[in-house]
Structure formats: structure tokens, C-alpha cells
Amino acid sequence: MSESILDCSICCEKFDETIHCPKVLQCGHTFCNGCLLKLWENENKNANIVCFQCREKSEFAKIVTNFVVLANATPSTDTNTYCQESNLLPLCSFCTTNTDTVFFCGTMGAQMSSKCCAKHVSE
């Protein structure tokens, strides 16, 4: 079993934004995309995948990226993007004045406000 929550517990590789992108099952366990694809192929591309740890079934179509793990596993390009007032809330890497909800964008590799995220997605 992996030593770190930032590593896939199947292959023990560090999570990243490519083949080892962290994916969370409906049971809450997280594994890398590459391992889940192999499990899915071994199960004859069934609609459900069985969790490696708890054996609970998850719908393959509902497996999503674990952005919390991804944000912690990938180095931030700018470590000083926090709100000066609270020193806790992350700021958008693009419009550092916007303090609304901030997401980590795997494509851009940066923290983005919902406003900038919507603009990025529409481009």
C-alpha cells in the first residue's frame, strides 16, 4: 500500500495531471486514471468498476477527478496567491483581486476564480 495520499495505492506512482490523474470513486477512494482504466478493461469494459480497497461498485461514467488531491500533488506555479486579509483563502492566479470561489484548473495548472474559469472554458 502507498505511503502517501498523493500516491496511487495500486501502482504507487505520484498523482499528476496526465495518466496518473487522481480519480475518486463513489465510495470515496482515489486511484490514478491509468490503474482505473486497466481495471475497467480487465472487467470487460463493464458499466461498473469494483474498488480496489473496499470492493464497492462504482459507475465508471460517474468517476471524476479528485481536484483536492490533484491540487496538492502538483506544484503550484505561484505559492504567494493568498488573500492578504485572511492569509487562508487562495486567490486566482489571473485576476488576483477576485476573492470569490477559487478552483484548481488542471489544464492551466493554476488556481482560477469562477469568473476566470468560466471565461477560460468559453474560449
C-alpha positions in Angstrom: 0.0 0.0 0.0 1.2 3.5 -0.8 2.8 5.6 1.9 1.3 8.9 0.8 -2.2 10.1 0.0 -0.5 11.8 -3.0 0.4 8.4 -4.5 -1.9 5.9 -6.2 -2.2 2.9 -3.8 -2.3 0.5 -6.7 0.8 1.4 -8.7 2.4 3.6 -6.0 3.1 6.4 -8.6 2.7 10.0 -7.7 -0.5 11.6 -8.9 -0.1 14.1 -11.8 -2.2 15.8 -14.5 -1.7 13.0 -17.1 -2.0 9.2 -16.9 -1.7 9.3 -13.1 -4.5 11.9 -12.7 -6.3 11.1 -9.4 -9.9 9.9 -9.8 -12.3 9.4 -7.0 -14.8 6.6 -6.9 -18.3 6.8 -5.4 -17.0 5.1 -2.3 -14.5 7.9 -1.8 -11.3 6.0 -2.6 -8.9 7.6 -5.0 -6.7 5.9 -7.6 -4.9 7.1 -10.7 -6.6 7.2 -14.1 -4.2 4.6 -15.6 -4.9 2.0 -12.9 -8.7 2.5 -13.2 -8.6 2.2 -16.9 -6.7 -1.1 -16.6 -9.2 -2.4 -14.0 -12.1 -1.3 -16.3 -10.6 -3.1 -19.3 -10.0 -6.2 -17.1 -13.7 -6.2 -16.2 -14.6 -6.3 -19.9 -15.4 -2.6 -20.0 -18.4 -3.1 -17.7 -20.5 -0.1 -16.7 -19.3 -0.6 -13.1 -15.8 -0.8 -11.6 -15.0 -2.5 -8.3 -13.0 -0.5 -5.8 -9.6 -2.0 -5.2 -9.8 -1.3 -1.4 -13.4 -1.8 -0.3 -14.8 -3.8 -3.2 -17.8 -1.4 -3.6 -19.0 -0.9 -7.1 -18.9 2.5 -8.8 -20.4 3.5 -12.1 -17.5 4.1 -14.5 -19.3 7.1 -16.1 -19.5 8.9 -12.7 -15.8 8.7 -11.8 -14.5 12.2 -11.5 -11.1 13.9 -10.9 -10.2 14.4 -7.3 -9.2 18.0 -7.6 -8.2 18.3 -3.9 -5.6 15.6 -4.3 -4.5 17.0 -7.7 -4.0 20.5 -6.3 -1.8 19.1 -3.5 0.1 16.6 -5.8 1.0 19.1 -8.4 3.4 22.0 -7.7 1.7 25.4 -7.8 3.3 27.9 -10.2 2.8 30.8 -7.7 2.9 30.0 -4.0 2.0 33.5 -2.9 -1.5 33.7 -4.2 -3.4 34.0 -1.0 -5.7 36.7 0.3 -3.8 39.2 2.3 -6.7 39.8 4.7 -7.2 36.2 5.9 -4.0 34.5 4.6 -6.0 31.4 4.1 -8.2 31.9 1.0 -6.4 31.2 -2.3 -6.6 33.9 -4.9 -7.0 33.5 -8.6 -3.7 33.4 -10.5 -5.1 35.6 -13.2 -7.2 38.3 -11.5 -5.6 38.4 -8.1 -8.2 40.9 -6.9 -11.1 38.5 -7.2 -11.7 36.6 -3.9 -14.7 34.5 -5.0 -14.6 30.7 -5.1 -11.3 29.5 -6.5 -10.7 26.2 -8.3 -7.6 24.4 -9.4 -7.6 24.1 -13.2 -5.6 21.1 -14.3 -5.4 22.3 -17.9 -4.0 25.7 -16.9 -2.1 24.3 -13.9 -3.2 27.3 -11.8 -5.8 28.5 -9.3 -8.7 30.2 -11.1 -11.7 32.1 -9.8 -15.1 31.0 -11.0 -15.2 34.2 -13.2 -11.9 33.4 -14.9 -12.7 29.7 -15.1 -16.0 30.4 -17.0 -14.0 32.7 -19.3 -11.3 30.1 -19.9 -13.9 27.4 -20.6 -15.8 29.6 -23.1 -12.6 30.4 -25.1 
